Amino acid sequence: MNILGIHLTVMIGPVIAVPAPPDVLQSLRSVEVTKNDTGRSGFEIVFNVGRSGPQDLVDYPLSLNPLLRPCNRIVLMVTFNIVPEVLMDGLITNIQTTPGNEPGSSTMTVTGEDLAVALDMEERMQEHPAMDETAIANRIILGYPQYGLIPNVIPPVFIDPPIPMERTPVQNSTDLDYLNRMARRHGYTFYVEPGPLPNVSTAYWGPPPRLGMPQKALSVNMGPNSNVDNINFRNDARSATRVSGSVQDRVTNQVMPVQTAISTRIPLSSQPAIMTQSCVRQRRFRSSGLNTMQAYGRAQGETDASTDNVMTATGDLDALRYNCILKPRRLVDVRGVGYSNDGTYYVKSVTHRIQ
């Protein structure tokens, strides 16, 4: 039971966010935060705006506030009982003003994305000599100390360090695009996780995390213990994919077979689809210009990623009855929906709505 209630803390600043002033907090109408396990997460904050005297003839006071400017940093924290949780740490990317004819109907909507957007500002032409994907990911993330990014890079199963006499990895894109491109080769993901403290975030590059204790269970059809308003399950039989084919090794010039059988990720299902169902998709491996190790790594990465969407669930959760924050990129147990759908799930996306 939530005795002390729920508290929202808003922090704003050019680079280091500090607690928002009272005039900004008094105008706050609603907050919506969407967090995803892949790609960027975002936020939308709606403020009430208006004019109350001669000093406001030029513009809405909130529009003139230097804190609410594009590229400024916003940190949102939610406190359940006495436990604070950093919900979002990001940059303002868009501001919309909607004037209204009725008193109190004018609004200003501030939207933005997590700190991954800072890695997508500048396209670079840069070489990474004698560095594999793990070293490159660490090097890129450590290049943003002003945002308090802490790298958490997991080495892939198949590592092929480049020999300078043979090849040199070259980046010809933004840092975010290059990190995502390297991650897709191994079925990995890249994201920026806010917290555990304000103005500090963890930049994760690795496989979808499937270890650790599950979060508080989602309960359905369990009377007063239910905390889910509605939930829907979907089983996609065509998602699981095996890859087979061959590659001409660019080092030895020999044609080598490439084939995957199962996913190397920790299974959450007692009966993984790729091992138990007969209608598993088969895809031909067609990439060229690789050595055998690289080819196996990319084929296995595709098979691993294909198993993520076999069984999915979407629904609405009552945060007051749940009494904590459901976090993406973590495990959660689902109970009360029958043997076929009960079990442990990996949370891919969560949208928080606060008014």
N, C-alpha and C positions, 0 to 999 in steps of 0.2 A: 504494500500500500504506500502511495506517495504522500507523506505527511507534510513535507515542506514545500510541495508544489514544484513547478517548472519555472526556471528563470533563464532569460535570454540576455547575453552580454554582447554588445556590438562595439568593435574596435576599428578605428579608421586612421590611416596615415599615409604619407607619400611612399615610404619604404618600410618603416617600423610602425605598426598599428598601435594606437593608444586608445583608451576608452573614449567613446563618442561623447560630445558635449550634450547637455540637457535639451537644447532646442532641436537637435537631430533626433534624439530618442522620443521626444514628445510628438513628433510628426510621423513616427513609424506606424504603418498600418498592417503590413503582413510581410512574411519572409518565406521563401520557398527555396530549398536546396536539393539538388539532384546529384547524387554521387554514383559513379559507375566504376566497374572493375577494370575496364579498358577505356582508352580515350580520356577526354577531359570531363571533369565535373563542373557544375555551374550553380549560380545562385541568382535569385531575383528578389529585390527588396522594393516594396512600394511605400512611398511616403505621401502623406497629405500635405498639400501646399496651398497657400493662400496669402492674401494681403490684408493687413489689419490697421494700416495708418499711413500718414503722408510719407514716412520713411520707406515705405514699400512701393512707391510709385514706379520706380525704375524697373524692378523685377521681383519675382518671388524671392524672399530671403534665403530659402533653401537652395535655390539655383545659384545664388551668389556665394554660397559657402565653399571656400577653397578645398575643404576636405572631400567634397563630392565631385571629384574631377576624374576624367578617364585616366587609367593606369595607376590610380591610387590603390592602396592595399586595404582590404576589409577582412577582418577576422570575426567569425561568429562562434560563440560558445553557448552551449546549453547545459544547464545544471539540473539534474534530477536529484532531489533531496540535497545532499551535500557534495555530490560527485560532479565536477565540471568536465565537460567533453568538448573539444574543439571540433565544431561541425564543419566549418569551411574556412579556408585561408586562401584568398584569391585576389585578383586584380579587376577593377572596374573596366569594362570594355564597351558599355553602351548605356546611354542615358536618354530616356524618353519622357517628355512632359505632355500631359493631357489636360488642357484647360477645361473647366466646366462652367456652365451658366448658373448652376445652383450653388449656394454657399456650402463649402466643405466637399465639393465634388471634384476639385482639381487634384491631380496626382502627379507625382514624378516617380518613374520606375527606373531603378538602377540595376543593371544586370552585369554579370561578369563570369569569369571562369577561374578555376583553380590555378595554382602557380605554374602549372605546365604551360600556360599561355606565354609566360616569360621566355620559355625555351623556343618559342615559335615566332619570335620577332624578327630575327635576322637570318638570312640565308648565307651560308659560309662555304667557301672553297678551301678545304683543309685536308691535309694528308695526316694519316695516323700510322707512321712506319713502325713495323715490328710489334703491333698491338692487336690482340684478338678482341672479340666483342666485349669481353668482361672488362678489359683495361680501357677500352674506348668509352664504355658506359660510365665508368668511374671518373674518367677524365672530363667528360662533358658535364656531369652533375656537379663536380667540384668547382666548376667555372662560375657558379652562381652563389657565392657566399653571402651576398647582401640579402638573400631571401631565407637564409638559414636552412638550406637544403642539405639533408644528411643522406648520403648514398647507401642503398641496401641492394647490392648487385649479387645475384646468384649465378655462378658459372654454369653454362649449358652442359648437357651430357656429352656431346661431341664437340671437342675443342680443336681448332686447327690454327695454331699460331702462324701468322704470315711470315715467310722468309723474305727479307728485303730484296734479295737478288731475284726472287720469283714474282712477288706481287706486293703492292702497298695499298691498303684500304684508303679510299679517297671519299671524303664527304663533300657533296655538292647540293646541300639542302639545309634547312634549319636543323637545330639540334634535336628538336622534338620529332621531326620527321625521320631523322636518321636513327634515333633510339627506337622508334616504333618499327622501322624497317628491319633493323637487326633483331628485334624481339620476334617478329613474325617468322623469321627463318627457323626459329627453334620452338615455335608454338608458345612463346613467352608473352608477357604483357609488361607495359610500363605505365606507371601512374604515380601521382604525388599524393601522399596521405598526410593530412594536416595533423599537427600535434606531435607529441603529447602536450606541449606547452604552446602558448600563443607565440606567433612569429617564428615557429620552428616547424619544419615539415620533413617527412621521409620520402625520398625518391626511390621507388622500388622498380627494379628491372629483373624479372625472373618468371618462373612458372606461376600460374594462379595458386596462391597459398591454400593448401588443403590439410594443414596440420594444426594442432592446437585444440583446445576445448571448444565445443560448440557454444554459441550464444544461448540465451534463455529461449526455451522452446516456444514455437508458434502453436497455439492450441485452438482446435476447431471442434465444434459440436461437443463441448465439455462443460456446458452449463455456465455457472459463475466463473469457472476457470478459463473460459474462452477469451482470447484476446485478438482474434482475427475477425474482421467484419465480413470479408468474402475472399475466396481463393479459387483459382482455376489452374488445372494441371493440363499439360500438353506433352504427348509422347511423339517425337518425330523419328520415324523408323528410317528415314533416308539420311539422317545426319552423320552417323558413324561411317567413316571412310578408311579403307586400306589403300596403300599406295604400292605399286609394283612397276618394275621396268628395268632399265639399265642406264648406265652413264659411261661415257668414255673418259676415263681418268686423264686429266690434263697433264699429270706428272709422268705416269707410266705409259700412257697412250693405250692402255688395255681397256676392253669393254667389261665392266663389272656389273653384276646384278644388284638391284636395289629393291628391297621389299620390306614392308612392315606387316606385323600380325596383330599386335595389341597396343594399347596405350600404355605409356610408361608412367602416367600419373597415378597417384594413389586413388584407387576406385572408391566411390561413395556408394555404389549400388552392389547388392549381393549377387546380382545377375547382370553384369555389364553387357550392354547391347552388342558391342563389337565381338564378344566371345560367345554369346548365346543365340542371337537371332540369325536367321539364314539369309536375310535380305540386306547384308552389309554392302555398301557401295564400293566399287573397285575403280580406282583412278590410275591412269598411266603416268609415270614419272617422265617428264619431258625436258627438264632443265639441262643445260649444257655448260661447258666451261668450268666444271667443278672437279675436285678430286673425290675419291670414294667417301672419305670421311664427311665432307661437306654435303654430298648427296644424301647420305644416310641421315644426317642431322636435319636437313630440310624436309625429307620425306616423313621422318618420325614426328617432326613438329606439326605437320599438317594432320597426321592421324591423331595426335594428342588433342589438337584444337577442335577436331571434328566431334569428339565425344562430349564436349561441354554442353551441347545443345540438344542432346537426345531427350532428356526429361527436364522440363522447365515448369515453373509455377509463378503465377502473378496474383496479386491480391492487395487488399487494404488492411493495414494493421492499426489498432487503436493504441496509441502510444501511452495513454494514461493507464490503461489496464495492463499493458506490457511492462510499464514502469522502468523502462530504460530505452536506450537508443539502439535500433537495429542497424548494424554496420555492414557495408558491402565488403567484399574481399575476405570474408570470414565464413565459417560454417554455422549452420543453425539447424536445430532439430524441428521436424514437423510431426505432430501427433493428432490423432482423432479423425483421420481421413481414410482409414482402411489400410490393409497390409500392402496393397499395390503402390500406394502413394506416401505412406508414412516413411520416415527415415531422416537421414542427414543430407542437407543441401548446401551448396556453395552459393552465397549471396552475390549476385552480379550487379544489381542496381537498386538503389533506395531513393525515394523522393520524400523529403520532410516538408510539411506545411505548418507554419506557425502564424497565428493571428492574435 
